[in-house]
Amino acid sequence: MARRSILDQADEETEINLSPMIDCIFILLIFFIVTTVFVEEPGIEVAKPDAVIDFDLEKNSIIIAISADNKVVYGGKELGISGVGARVKQLLSRDELPVIIQADLRANHGVFSDVWSEVKNAGAKKISLSTRND
């Protein structure tokens, strides 16, 4: 006979389909990865000067560091003053980012001024000096 008994139907295992839940988790994971802001560190340790007035700087920005021995660094690589303008111009061509200059306390003011001028000439609209906040 083709009839199935009630006991035979109860013996069948029921399955829970997890595919839609896994799809949602992957979509959320992709969303969070895409919207995450990655902060690039300058690659050297800088002793920042104190400031009387300060405000929080933007997380997504171009950070250029000037070391105590007047080396200009971006992303762990030494640029030199002459390389700052080209690098900033290249980065600004992709997105209009603010530029943050982290100058060491013992760096020469002339080097800082030259870096600021190079950044300004490269087309940066917003330039900030990073200071220590205690």
Summary of the structure (lengths in Angstrom):
residues: 134
radius of gyration: 27.3
end to end distance: 85.4
largest distance: 98.2
contacts: 311
relative contact order: 0.17
helix: 37%
strand: 15%
